[in-house]
Amino acid sequence: MLNSNLFVERDCKVDFNGQSFESGGAYILPCTDGKLRGMVYVNQKKSIVADWHGNEIARLDTFTKFRGNYCQMVKITFTLSGVKFIGLYCDEWCEVCKVWSTKPVR
């Protein structure tokens, strides 16, 4: 954690068939427009937003499914340290979700 709103996950390595793969993990960081944006993992069964290791970042406030152009989309909302976030992802393909704060955070 960088502060109560910012988040950068470290140590995201997966070992598979003797090979190690490394990638950037979940994050929430400031953008040039003043909003916070990031990528997180959504665990629908536990109703949480999590990092790649499954550690809870926040609880889901709402979870709504709708039909998108190419797949079934999911819209989520959650609150992290008093800041409200919205996120969208296609749950037919993965549970990685692009998120952004609803208002600029200054």
Backbone as a printed PyTorch tensor [residue, N CA C, xyz], in Angstrom:
tensor([[[  0.8300,  -1.1920,   0.0000],
         [  0.0000,   0.0000,   0.0000],
         [  0.8730,   1.2540,   0.0000]],

        [[  0.5120,   2.2320,  -0.8020],
         [  1.2280,   3.4920,  -0.8140],
         [  0.6170,   4.4650,   0.1830]],

        [[ -0.6890,   4.6040,   0.1900],
         [ -1.4390,   5.2950,   1.2330],
         [ -2.8150,   4.6580,   1.2640]],

        [[ -3.7770,   5.2620,   1.9330],
         [ -5.0630,   4.5980,   2.1240],
         [ -5.8360,   4.3830,   0.8220]],

        [[ -5.5580,   5.1420,  -0.2470],
         [ -6.2740,   4.9780,  -1.5140],
         [ -5.4450,   4.3030,  -2.5930]],

        [[ -4.1330,   4.3980,  -2.5250],
         [ -3.2760,   3.8950,  -3.5930],
         [ -2.7690,   2.5070,  -3.2510]],

        [[ -2.6270,   1.6850,  -4.2800],
         [ -2.2660,   0.2960,  -4.0610],
         [ -1.4340,  -0.1990,  -5.2310]],

        [[ -0.3150,  -0.8420,  -4.9430],
         [  0.4850,  -1.4980,  -5.9720],
         [  0.9190,  -2.8410,  -5.4080]],

        [[  0.5360,  -3.9050,  -6.0880],
         [  0.8930,  -5.2420,  -5.6270],
         [  2.2890,  -5.6140,  -6.1050]],

        [[  3.0240,  -6.2850,  -5.2700],
         [  4.3840,  -6.7290,  -5.5910],
         [  4.4460,  -8.2560,  -5.6280]],

        [[  5.5160,  -8.7930,  -6.1580],
         [  5.8040, -10.2230,  -6.1420],
         [  4.6920, -11.0550,  -6.7770]],

        [[  4.4480, -10.8450,  -8.0510],
         [  3.4120, -11.6010,  -8.7740],
         [  4.0650, -12.6030,  -9.7060]],

        [[  4.5270, -13.7020,  -9.1540],
         [  5.1590, -14.7550,  -9.9340],
         [  4.3340, -16.0240,  -9.8450]],

        [[  4.2290, -16.7150, -10.9850],
         [  3.5310, -17.9920, -11.0410],
         [  4.4990, -19.0060, -11.6280]],

        [[  4.6410, -20.1490, -10.9770],
         [  5.4730, -21.2330, -11.4930],
         [  4.5730, -22.2860, -12.1150]],

        [[  4.8780, -22.6740, -13.3630],
         [  4.0680, -23.6510, -14.0810],
         [  4.9700, -24.4960, -14.9610]],

        [[  4.9100, -25.7930, -14.7900],
         [  5.7060, -26.7400, -15.5870],
         [  7.1840, -26.3740, -15.6290]],

        [[  7.7220, -25.9770, -14.4880],
         [  9.1370, -25.6800, -14.3970],
         [  9.5320, -24.3010, -14.8990]],

        [[  8.5710, -23.5090, -15.3510],
         [  8.8620, -22.1570, -15.8160],
         [  8.2190, -21.1550, -14.8610]],

        [[  8.8830, -20.0250, -14.7130],
         [  8.3710, -18.9680, -13.8500],
         [  7.8970, -17.7990, -14.7140]],

        [[  6.7000, -17.3220, -14.4290],
         [  6.1230, -16.1890, -15.1510],
         [  5.9040, -15.0610, -14.1600]],

        [[  6.2550, -13.8450, -14.5640],
         [  6.0980, -12.6980, -13.6830],
         [  5.3050, -11.6120, -14.4000]],

        [[  4.4340, -10.9760, -13.6560],
         [  3.6100,  -9.9150, -14.2360],
         [  3.3490,  -8.8700, -13.1710]],

        [[  3.0150,  -7.6780, -13.6060],
         [  2.5610,  -6.6790, -12.6510],
         [  1.2580,  -7.1550, -12.0480]],

        [[  1.0240,  -6.8470, -10.8070],
         [ -0.1830,  -7.3000, -10.1270],
         [ -1.2600,  -6.2460, -10.1460]],

        [[ -2.1630,  -6.3730,  -9.1950],
         [ -3.2510,  -5.4100,  -9.0610],
         [ -2.6840,  -4.0490,  -8.6650]],

        [[ -3.3680,  -2.9930,  -9.0900],
         [ -2.9100,  -1.6490,  -8.7220],
         [ -4.0730,  -0.6730,  -8.7590]],

        [[ -3.9610,   0.3860,  -7.9850],
         [ -4.8310,   1.5550,  -8.0500],
         [ -3.9160,   2.7520,  -7.8610]],

        [[ -3.8490,   3.6160,  -8.8940],
         [ -2.9170,   4.7420,  -8.8960],
         [ -3.5930,   5.9940,  -9.4650]],

        [[ -3.0500,   7.1660,  -9.1690],
         [ -3.6370,   8.4030,  -9.7040],
         [ -3.3900,   8.5460, -11.2030]],

        [[ -4.3660,   9.1530, -11.8820],
         [ -4.2740,   9.4300, -13.3080],
         [ -4.1880,  10.9420, -13.5030]],

        [[ -3.8830,  11.3760, -14.7030],
         [ -3.6980,  12.8000, -14.9690],
         [ -4.9760,  13.6190, -14.7940]],

        [[ -6.1480,  12.9790, -14.8540],
         [ -7.4040,  13.7080, -14.6770],
         [ -7.8210,  13.8280, -13.2100]],

        [[ -6.9800,  13.3560, -12.3040],
         [ -7.2710,  13.4480, -10.8760],
         [ -8.0000,  12.2450, -10.3140]],

        [[ -8.5010,  11.3750, -11.1950],
         [ -9.1810,  10.1690, -10.7170],
         [ -8.1530,   9.0800, -10.4200]],

        [[ -8.5560,   8.1260,  -9.6090],
         [ -7.7460,   6.9430,  -9.3690],
         [ -8.2140,   5.8620, -10.3310]],

        [[ -7.2760,   5.1380, -10.9290],
         [ -7.6060,   4.0800, -11.8810],
         [ -6.7350,   2.8640, -11.5870]],

        [[ -7.2330,   1.7040, -11.9980],
         [ -6.4280,   0.5190, -11.7730],
         [ -7.0200,  -0.7450, -12.3450]],

        [[ -6.3690,  -1.8600, -12.0130],
         [ -6.7900,  -3.2060, -12.3860],
         [ -6.7890,  -4.0450, -11.1160]],

        [[ -7.8870,  -4.7480, -10.8750],
         [ -8.0210,  -5.5880,  -9.6900],
         [ -8.6400,  -6.9210, -10.0900]],

        [[ -8.6570,  -7.8460,  -9.1680],
         [ -9.2840,  -9.1550,  -9.3500],
         [-10.6080,  -9.1430,  -8.5950]],

        [[-11.6750,  -9.6510,  -9.2110],
         [-12.9730,  -9.7280,  -8.5520],
         [-13.2670, -11.1760,  -8.1950]],

        [[-13.4910, -11.4420,  -6.9170],
         [-13.8970, -12.7690,  -6.4600],
         [-15.3980, -12.7150,  -6.2080]],

        [[-16.1760, -13.2070,  -7.1830],
         [-17.6340, -13.1380,  -7.0910],
         [-18.1800, -13.9510,  -5.9210]],

        [[-17.5870, -15.1110,  -5.6420],
         [-18.0820, -15.9760,  -4.5650],
         [-17.9530, -15.3160,  -3.1960]],

        [[-16.8740, -14.5740,  -2.9850],
         [-16.6490, -13.9060,  -1.6940],
         [-17.1420, -12.4640,  -1.6870]],

        [[-17.5980, -11.9650,  -2.8340],
         [-18.0610, -10.5700,  -2.9850],
         [-16.9830,  -9.5700,  -2.5770]],

        [[-15.7620,  -9.8180,  -3.0790],
         [-14.6580,  -8.9130,  -2.7560],
         [-13.8900,  -8.5020,  -4.0030]],

        [[-13.1930,  -7.3810,  -3.8770],
         [-12.1690,  -6.9510,  -4.8200],
         [-10.8560,  -7.3590,  -4.1690]],

        [[ -9.9810,  -8.0050,  -4.9370],
         [ -8.7670,  -8.5620,  -4.3460],
         [ -7.5560,  -8.2830,  -5.2260]],

        [[ -6.3680,  -8.5530,  -4.6530],
         [ -5.1510,  -8.5190,  -5.4600],
         [ -5.0010,  -9.8740,  -6.1430]],

        [[ -3.9230, -10.0630,  -6.9030],
         [ -3.7370, -11.3030,  -7.6580],
         [ -3.5410, -12.5060,  -6.7370]],

        [[ -3.1210, -12.2580,  -5.4870],
         [ -2.9290, -13.3470,  -4.5320],
         [ -4.2140, -13.6940,  -3.7870]],

        [[ -5.2900, -12.9640,  -4.0500],
         [ -6.5690, -13.2260,  -3.3870],
         [ -6.7790, -12.4650,  -2.0990]],

        [[ -5.8490, -11.5710,  -1.7440],
         [ -5.9940, -10.7770,  -0.5240],
         [ -7.0330,  -9.6810,  -0.7450]],

        [[ -7.9600,  -9.5590,   0.1700],
         [ -9.0420,  -8.5930,   0.0310],
         [ -8.5360,  -7.1570,   0.0470]],

        [[ -8.9800,  -6.3730,  -0.9370],
         [ -8.7220,  -4.9350,  -0.9820],
         [ -9.9500,  -4.2010,  -0.4640]],

        [[-11.1430,  -4.6460,  -0.9140],
         [-12.4030,  -4.0180,  -0.4970],
         [-13.5520,  -4.9970,  -0.7260]],

        [[-14.6790,  -4.7420,  -0.0870],
         [-15.8910,  -5.5230,  -0.3050],
         [-16.6920,  -4.8760,  -1.4360]],

        [[-17.3620,  -5.7060,  -2.2350],
         [-18.2040,  -5.1780,  -3.3050],
         [-19.4510,  -4.5250,  -2.7170]],

        [[-19.7950,  -3.3330,  -3.2260],
         [-21.0500,  -2.6890,  -2.8390],
         [-22.1780,  -3.1850,  -3.7380]],

        [[-21.9460,  -3.1770,  -5.0520],
         [-22.9430,  -3.6930,  -5.9950],
         [-22.2490,  -4.5350,  -7.0590]],

        [[-23.0600,  -5.3900,  -7.6720],
         [-22.5830,  -6.3430,  -8.6670],
         [-23.7350,  -6.5400,  -9.6480]],

        [[-23.6160,  -6.0200, -10.8810],
         [-24.7090,  -6.0710, -11.8500],
         [-24.2240,  -6.6790, -13.1570]],

        [[-24.9500,  -7.6760, -13.6640],
         [-24.6120,  -8.2950, -14.9440],
         [-25.4990,  -7.7240, -16.0420]],

        [[-24.9080,  -7.5310, -17.2360],
         [-25.6750,  -7.0870, -18.3850],
         [-25.0100,  -7.6140, -19.6560]],

        [[-25.7740,  -7.6620, -20.7270],
         [-25.2430,  -8.1800, -21.9850],
         [-24.5060,  -7.0780, -22.7280]],

        [[-23.2180,  -7.2730, -22.9630],
         [-22.4160,  -6.3290, -23.7330],
         [-22.4250,  -6.7190, -25.2010]],

        [[-21.6320,  -6.0320, -26.0150],
         [-21.5700,  -6.3270, -27.4490],
         [-21.0010,  -7.7080, -27.7390]],

        [[-20.0120,  -8.1440, -26.9320],
         [-19.3170,  -9.3940, -27.2230],
         [-19.4350, -10.4440, -26.1360]],

        [[-19.9010, -10.0670, -24.9580],
         [-19.9560, -11.0240, -23.8570],
         [-20.8660, -10.4870, -22.7530]],

        [[-21.0560, -11.3030, -21.7450],
         [-21.7900, -10.8590, -20.5610],
         [-20.8640,  -9.9890, -19.7270]],

        [[-21.2460,  -8.7510, -19.5180],
         [-20.4350,  -7.8070, -18.7600],
         [-20.9000,  -7.7540, -17.3100]],

        [[-19.9870,  -7.3440, -16.4540],
         [-20.3010,  -7.1410, -15.0470],
         [-19.8510,  -5.7410, -14.6580]],

        [[-20.7490,  -5.0110, -14.0110],
         [-20.4110,  -3.6910, -13.4590],
         [-20.3740,  -3.8410, -11.9490]],

        [[-19.2700,  -3.3980, -11.3530],
         [-19.1360,  -3.4640,  -9.9000],
         [-18.9680,  -2.0580,  -9.3420]],

        [[-19.2940,  -1.9070,  -8.0810],
         [-18.9410,  -0.7020,  -7.3410],
         [-18.3860,  -1.1500,  -5.9990]],

        [[-17.4230,  -0.3780,  -5.5050],
         [-16.8740,  -0.6320,  -4.1770],
         [-16.3150,   0.6680,  -3.6340]],

        [[-16.0880,   0.6970,  -2.3380],
         [-15.5420,   1.8750,  -1.6720],
         [-14.2370,   1.4800,  -1.0050]],

        [[-13.1990,   2.2690,  -1.2510],
         [-11.8930,   2.0340,  -0.6490],
         [-11.4610,   3.3100,   0.0470]],

        [[-11.3540,   3.2750,   1.3420],
         [-10.9470,   4.4420,   2.1480],
         [-11.7950,   5.6740,   1.8460]],

        [[-13.0980,   5.4750,   1.7230],
         [-14.0160,   6.5780,   1.4930],
         [-14.1520,   7.0250,   0.0500]],

        [[-13.4040,   6.4300,  -0.8620],
         [-13.4760,   6.7830,  -2.2820],
         [-14.2830,   5.7130,  -3.0090]],

        [[-15.3090,   6.1340,  -3.7520],
         [-16.1490,   5.2080,  -4.5020],
         [-15.5170,   4.8940,  -5.8570]],

        [[-15.5700,   3.6190,  -6.2300],
         [-15.0170,   3.1360,  -7.4910],
         [-16.0850,   2.4060,  -8.2890]],

        [[-15.9400,   2.4550,  -9.6200],
         [-16.7520,   1.6820, -10.5610],
         [-15.7900,   0.8160, -11.3550]],

        [[-16.2460,  -0.3700, -11.7300],
         [-15.4190,  -1.2360, -12.5590],
         [-16.2500,  -2.0230, -13.5450]],

        [[-15.6470,  -2.4000, -14.6610],
         [-16.2930,  -3.2150, -15.6910],
         [-15.3660,  -4.3470, -16.1160]],

        [[-15.9670,  -5.5250, -16.3180],
         [-15.1950,  -6.6340, -16.8770],
         [-16.1430,  -7.6490, -17.4970]],

        [[-15.6000,  -8.5250, -18.3230],
         [-16.3550,  -9.5850, -18.9820],
         [-16.1210, -10.8770, -18.2050]],

        [[-17.1270, -11.3530, -17.4730],
         [-16.8890, -12.5320, -16.6300],
         [-16.8970, -13.8430, -17.4120]],

        [[-17.1740, -13.8000, -18.7250],
         [-17.0480, -14.9990, -19.5440],
         [-15.5820, -15.2680, -19.8870]],

        [[-14.7350, -14.2400, -19.8070],
         [-13.3370, -14.3710, -20.1950],
         [-12.3900, -14.3920, -19.0040]],

        [[-12.6360, -13.5460, -18.0070],
         [-11.7260, -13.4840, -16.8690],
         [-12.3810, -12.7130, -15.7250]],

        [[-11.6760, -12.5840, -14.6260],
         [-12.1850, -11.8470, -13.4670],
         [-11.2810, -10.6630, -13.1310]],

        [[-10.4910, -10.2300, -14.1210],
         [ -9.6660,  -9.0410, -13.9670],
         [-10.5270,  -7.8540, -14.3720]],

        [[-10.5500,  -6.8360, -13.5310],
         [-11.4860,  -5.7390, -13.7080],
         [-10.7770,  -4.3920, -13.7530]],

        [[-11.1100,  -3.5930, -14.7640],
         [-10.6140,  -2.2200, -14.8740],
         [-11.4970,  -1.3470, -13.9870]],

        [[-10.8860,  -0.5550, -13.0950],
         [-11.6560,   0.2650, -12.1510],
         [-11.2180,   1.7220, -12.2050]],

        [[-12.1160,   2.6230, -11.7910],
         [-11.7970,   4.0450, -11.7000],
         [-12.6620,   4.6770, -10.6140]],

        [[-12.1300,   5.7250,  -9.9890],
         [-12.8970,   6.4410,  -8.9690],
         [-13.9800,   7.2690,  -9.6510]],

        [[-15.0990,   7.4530,  -8.9620],
         [-16.2230,   8.1880,  -9.5540],
         [-15.9790,   9.6700,  -9.6170]],

        [[-15.0720,  10.1930,  -8.7800],
         [-14.7560,  11.6180,  -8.7630],
         [-13.2430,  11.7880,  -8.6390]],

        [[-12.7300,  12.9200,  -9.0840],
         [-11.3070,  13.1800,  -8.8790],
         [-10.9570,  13.2030,  -7.3900]],

        [[ -9.7710,  12.7280,  -7.0700],
         [ -9.2840,  12.7180,  -5.6960],
         [ -8.0830,  13.6470,  -5.6420]],

        [[ -8.1950,  14.7000,  -4.9200],
         [ -7.1000,  15.6880,  -4.8800],
         [ -6.4850,  15.7340,  -3.4980]]])
